[in-house]
Amino acid sequence: MTARAITRTDISTVGRWWWTVDKWMLTATVLLVAIGILLNLAAGPPAAGRIGADTFHFVRKQMAFLPLALAVMFGISLLAPIQVRRFAVISFAISGVLLLATLILGSDVNGAKRWLSIGPLSLGQPSEFVKPFFAVVSAWMFAEHKLREEFPGNLIALGLLLCVVACLLSQPDVGMTLVVSSVWCAQFFIAGLPIIYVIFIACIGLAGIVGAYFMFPHVASRVDRFLDPTVGDSYQVTTAMRAFQQGGLFGRGPGEGRVKEALPDAHTDFIFAVAGEEFGVMLCLLIVALFAFLVIRALTKMTREENLFVLLAVGGLSVQFGLQAMINMASSLHMMPTKGMTLPFISYGGSSLLALGVGMGMLLALTRRRRDLEGRAL
């Protein structure tokens, strides 16, 4: 079907989708994907050379996952709110089982079990998929509790959070735990959390951060190196900062970066530094602006929403998306301790890309213009 054929009178599934989807959010997402392709072409070859693979090893793998991620995003964005809720509940249950299986069958990489592989089949990181589904399921629970006070939605949401957190800390994955917990707290606050609970949860969060410092040696090491780079190996952060300095305002030019060749995780956790070296501050600001625009646009749409479930789900998904981007960029700029978290739609990573496609698909579905309230009775 051509663009010319999609008119406002088109009642086909694609026609209805085109005239109801938020085109500004869709455009910003496509731009991030395009920037991701560009930066993977820049960062992929040096990373492949370091492991003895052919030049475009990582580029090909990323491009293999990209069409699937976009297809998943488009397919999910066609759903109505009640269908999004049902899809999230079923998928959360499946990904939760896989998350548990990771603790038993997962591959141990640098002391952490986050990857699930069964024989030659790699199922990726289940935690990446738990994240967006949990945001939607917890939104449903909070909304049900608000609409029907006799329904223990808040307690169920709390129980699910504790289960997810327990699994994540068992891997251990403190960074993902922080993101999931922050999204849950944001949704609880939006749902009308009493101020006394806000103070209580803030104290628990602070105690949790302090506890993580003393319980997990790798967390203590990263915090110590952030506060005093001389106490340990800060090679990646130091190299990333040098990449930003070399890039300046407009960068060294496509393919002209040299610092990236010495940056081990240039194609994943530190791809923002590659953007800074080759394309300068201007591209970095554009990336920040696109992420900020997506989050603000989603939150603005949320404030006009009458459906409480949709409001909470959009709030949770947008906060999750923005928080992940902020953590990645802040780590690259040495504004916080390093954390192995991808930059959405830009960093290399098949599981992350597919999970982001799922999350953005649900966000686009929930922010579509609806002429009636078919999704209100959830």
VOGU-3710 file (C-alpha; in Angstrom, 3 decimals, decimal comma):
1> mtaraitrtd> 0,000/0,000/0,000  1,456/3,367/-0,978  1,378/6,526/1,130  -0,959/8,041/-1,474  -3,493/5,258/-0,910  -3,638/5,822/2,870  -6,356/8,452/3,190  -8,434/9,463/6,185  -11,303/7,376/4,827  -9,136/4,243/4,746
11> istvgrwwwt> -10,634/1,802/7,274  -7,982/-0,891/6,851  -5,837/-1,853/9,849  -2,797/-0,015/8,480  -4,921/2,976/7,483  -6,422/3,313/10,970  -2,965/2,880/12,494  -1,428/5,585/10,300  -4,022/8,202/11,215  -4,053/7,431/14,942
21> vdkwmltatv> -0,394/6,745/15,792  1,684/9,601/17,217  3,824/10,451/14,197  6,171/12,691/16,193  7,089/9,832/18,532  7,386/7,488/15,566  9,687/9,915/13,733  11,915/10,384/16,793  12,203/6,602/17,156  13,127/6,156/13,488
31> llvaigilln> 15,786/8,868/13,821  17,300/7,081/16,836  17,351/3,822/14,854  19,079/5,597/11,944  21,679/7,093/14,295  22,174/3,626/15,783  22,940/2,166/12,351  25,427/4,957/11,669  27,217/4,551/15,001  27,313/0,749/14,736
41> laagppaagr> 29,029/1,139/11,363  31,576/3,328/13,157  32,054/1,291/16,347  31,435/-2,259/15,060  34,559/-2,860/12,921  37,123/-2,008/15,643  35,216/-4,173/18,154  35,150/-7,056/15,664  38,877/-6,697/15,074  39,587/-7,029/18,787
51> igadtfhfvr> 37,973/-10,481/18,902  39,430/-11,635/15,585  36,095/-11,585/13,722  35,530/-10,183/10,245  35,142/-6,417/9,920  31,344/-6,235/9,799  30,601/-9,055/12,254  28,708/-6,897/14,773  27,129/-4,728/12,084  25,627/-7,761/10,340
61> kqmaflplal> 24,309/-9,219/13,592  22,695/-5,906/14,544  21,160/-5,480/11,095  19,762/-9,016/11,328  17,864/-8,132/14,514  16,783/-4,643/13,418  14,036/-5,631/10,901  12,598/-8,070/13,443  12,596/-5,411/16,177  10,866/-2,899/13,888
71> avmfgislla> 8,316/-5,518/12,787  7,579/-6,361/16,435  7,228/-2,669/17,279  4,817/-2,113/14,386  2,776/-5,232/15,146  2,343/-4,369/18,831  1,522/-0,732/18,038  -1,587/-1,993/16,196  -3,091/-3,347/19,429  -5,860/-1,752/21,476
81> piqvrrfavi> -5,112/-0,971/25,167  -6,915/-4,071/26,447  -4,929/-6,199/23,979  -1,696/-4,576/25,141  -2,604/-5,474/28,718  -3,363/-9,098/27,858  -0,203/-9,414/25,774  1,896/-7,946/28,616  0,414/-10,255/31,260  1,072/-13,414/29,232
91> sfaisgvlll> 4,526/-12,265/28,128  5,460/-11,207/31,672  4,653/-14,697/32,919  6,759/-16,300/30,176  9,708/-13,928/30,597  9,487/-14,352/34,379  9,891/-18,127/33,999  12,855/-17,556/31,673  14,348/-15,141/34,218  14,147/-17,872/36,866
101> atlilgsdvn> 15,633/-20,375/34,430  18,576/-18,033/33,903  19,601/-18,493/37,533  19,863/-22,253/36,949  20,817/-22,629/33,291  22,296/-19,215/32,547  25,784/-18,638/31,237  28,202/-17,251/33,828  29,954/-14,197/32,383  32,252/-12,217/34,705
111> gakrwlsigp> 30,492/-13,618/37,760  26,953/-12,785/36,578  24,246/-15,065/35,164  22,206/-12,894/32,812  22,302/-14,799/29,524  20,146/-17,858/28,917  21,462/-20,423/26,438  20,020/-23,875/25,841  22,467/-25,893/23,745  23,342/-23,886/20,625
121> lslgqpsefv> 20,230/-21,711/21,062  20,809/-18,360/22,768  17,659/-16,819/24,267  19,420/-13,599/25,234  18,745/-11,694/28,441  15,227/-12,380/29,799  15,575/-9,402/32,144  15,452/-7,070/29,139  11,963/-8,370/28,323  10,729/-8,519/31,914
131> kpffavvsaw> 11,320/-4,779/32,191  8,641/-3,394/29,778  6,097/-6,137/30,572  6,429/-5,515/34,301  5,743/-1,795/33,784  2,432/-2,586/32,056  1,370/-5,314/34,522  2,096/-3,128/37,556  0,152/-0,278/35,899  -2,835/-2,629/35,594
141> mfaehklree> -2,583/-3,622/39,268  -2,354/-0,012/40,477  -5,278/0,989/38,257  -7,455/-1,895/39,468  -6,756/-1,016/43,103  -7,726/2,592/42,453  -10,949/1,619/40,654  -11,875/-1,153/43,098  -10,498/-0,560/46,587  -11,388/-4,107/47,680
151> fpgnlialgl> -8,985/-5,447/45,035  -5,443/-5,840/46,515  -3,760/-4,401/43,438  -1,087/-2,491/45,329  -0,082/-5,571/47,311  0,052/-7,707/44,170  2,203/-5,066/42,442  4,502/-4,991/45,476  4,740/-8,781/45,494  5,615/-8,864/41,793
161> llcvvaclls> 8,264/-6,176/42,351  9,868/-8,164/45,177  9,923/-11,313/43,009  11,531/-9,500/40,065  14,035/-7,718/42,317  14,980/-10,994/44,018  15,667/-12,623/40,641  17,661/-9,649/39,359  19,807/-9,380/42,491  20,481/-13,128/42,336
171> qpdvgmtlvv> 22,134/-12,710/38,909  23,294/-10,102/40,156  22,096/-7,092/38,130  21,914/-4,078/40,418  21,502/-1,568/37,593  18,437/-3,308/36,152  17,041/-3,580/39,695  17,413/0,182/40,064  15,558/0,837/36,809  12,686/-1,564/37,543
181> ssvwcaqffi> 12,281/-0,257/41,098  12,377/3,379/39,969  9,675/2,772/37,351  7,498/0,985/39,917  7,902/3,871/42,376  7,081/6,428/39,659  3,888/4,572/38,779  2,897/4,227/42,436  3,439/7,969/42,886  1,352/8,822/39,792
191> aglpiiyvif> -1,406/6,508/41,071  -1,777/8,695/44,157  0,759/7,386/46,658  0,312/9,102/50,090  3,200/11,371/51,063  4,088/9,222/54,075  4,667/6,291/51,725  6,814/8,491/49,500  9,106/9,236/52,449  9,102/5,569/53,498
201> iaciglagiv> 9,991/4,311/50,005  12,687/6,994/49,640  14,295/5,765/52,873  14,109/2,140/51,693  15,657/3,134/48,371  18,516/4,933/50,091  19,069/1,964/52,393  19,020/-0,333/49,349  21,710/1,673/47,578  23,909/1,648/50,682
211> gayfmfphva> 23,241/-2,064/51,142  24,189/-2,805/47,518  27,515/-1,045/48,100  28,389/-3,395/50,969  26,787/-6,578/49,569  28,119/-6,568/46,018  31,890/-6,096/45,520  31,493/-4,994/41,876  29,123/-2,210/42,963  31,558/-1,036/45,634
221> srvdrfldpt> 34,390/-1,136/43,097  32,494/0,989/40,566  31,424/3,536/43,185  34,965/3,767/44,575  36,436/4,252/41,096  33,842/6,899/40,338  34,703/8,842/43,501  38,457/8,282/43,137  39,678/7,033/39,716  43,110/6,248/41,180
231> vgdsyqvtta> 41,859/3,375/43,371  41,219/0,964/40,488  40,950/0,386/36,776  39,092/3,327/35,196  40,408/2,702/31,704  37,064/2,628/29,891  35,726/5,845/31,416  39,032/7,643/30,975  39,211/6,541/27,338  35,590/7,551/26,750
241> mrafqqgglf> 36,264/11,040/28,121  39,281/11,309/25,828  37,019/10,416/22,890  34,678/13,299/23,739  37,642/15,663/24,020  39,034/14,565/20,656  35,668/15,056/18,974  35,110/18,620/20,088  32,108/20,465/18,662  31,754/18,856/15,234
251> grgpgegrvk> 33,807/15,644/15,589  36,692/14,172/13,632  34,410/12,898/10,867  32,804/9,551/9,994  35,306/6,711/10,332  38,086/9,059/11,478  37,877/8,256/15,196  40,963/6,656/16,716  40,199/6,586/20,428  37,255/4,216/19,761
261> ealpdahtdf> 39,766/1,596/18,617  41,101/1,418/22,171  37,668/1,391/23,841  36,621/-2,256/24,499  32,865/-1,616/24,811  32,650/1,132/22,201  29,842/-0,654/20,340  27,729/-1,308/23,459  27,967/0,586/26,761  30,150/3,426/25,440
271> ifavageefg> 28,715/4,020/21,988  27,809/7,552/23,095  31,549/8,256/23,279  31,898/7,137/19,637  29,189/9,661/18,720  31,176/12,331/20,529  34,498/11,500/18,879  33,340/11,136/15,272  30,415/13,573/15,140  31,075/15,871/18,067
281> vmlcllival> 28,909/17,608/20,609  26,290/18,426/17,965  25,263/14,789/17,436  25,404/14,112/21,177  23,006/16,998/21,780  20,726/15,708/19,037  20,629/12,271/20,673  19,838/13,821/24,064  17,138/15,988/22,466  15,509/12,970/20,760
291> faflviralt> 15,359/10,986/23,983  14,059/13,999/25,907  11,457/14,689/23,217  10,179/11,095/23,281  9,804/11,069/27,062  8,224/14,520/27,272  5,893/13,783/24,363  4,722/10,545/26,017  4,260/12,213/29,407  2,315/15,044/27,778
301> kmtreenlfv> 0,004/12,534/26,106  -0,344/10,811/29,472  -1,696/13,938/31,177  -4,610/14,041/28,711  -5,541/10,413/29,303  -8,750/9,513/31,158  -8,032/5,788/31,287  -6,034/5,199/34,487  -4,404/2,002/33,238  -3,219/3,678/30,052
311> llavgglsvq> -2,004/6,697/32,022  0,087/4,582/34,398  1,405/2,280/31,665  2,503/5,191/29,466  4,104/6,872/32,469  6,009/3,719/33,414  7,210/2,890/29,900  8,346/6,447/29,175  10,183/6,778/32,508  11,860/3,422/31,880
321> fglqaminma> 12,969/4,446/28,389  14,305/7,816/29,529  16,018/6,422/32,626  17,881/3,766/30,632  19,121/6,383/28,156  20,126/8,744/30,953  22,091/6,053/32,816  24,011/5,070/29,681  24,907/8,628/28,691  25,733/9,708/32,249
331> sslhmmptkg> 28,043/6,699/32,669  29,884/7,555/29,445  30,341/11,147/30,627  31,589/10,045/34,068  28,593/11,674/35,760  27,771/8,469/37,656  29,371/5,051/38,292  29,576/2,891/35,176  26,734/0,469/34,496  26,475/-2,038/31,679
341> mtlpfisygg> 23,271/-0,669/30,166  22,656/-0,118/26,471  21,685/3,171/24,854  18,160/2,497/23,488  18,024/1,747/19,742  21,666/2,828/19,346  23,917/0,359/21,198  24,690/-3,071/19,766  22,656/-5,901/21,300  19,996/-8,203/19,880
351> ssllalgvgm> 18,046/-8,854/23,107  18,062/-5,196/24,021  16,918/-4,158/20,540  14,015/-6,623/20,513  12,948/-5,661/24,040  13,039/-1,978/23,097  10,926/-2,750/20,036  8,378/-4,405/22,325  8,394/-1,512/24,789  8,140/1,188/22,136
361> gmllaltrrr> 5,434/-0,786/20,361  3,332/-0,834/23,535  4,006/2,869/24,089  2,899/3,742/20,547  -0,195/1,551/20,929  -1,206/3,179/24,203  -0,693/6,749/22,921  -2,709/6,309/19,726  -5,760/8,546/19,356  -8,916/6,647/20,246
371> rdlegral> -12,397/7,802/19,247  -14,059/5,816/21,982  -13,178/4,331/25,326  -12,935/0,700/24,260  -9,850/0,213/26,391  -11,303/1,839/29,512  -13,078/-1,207/30,894  -9,954/-3,167/31,676
//
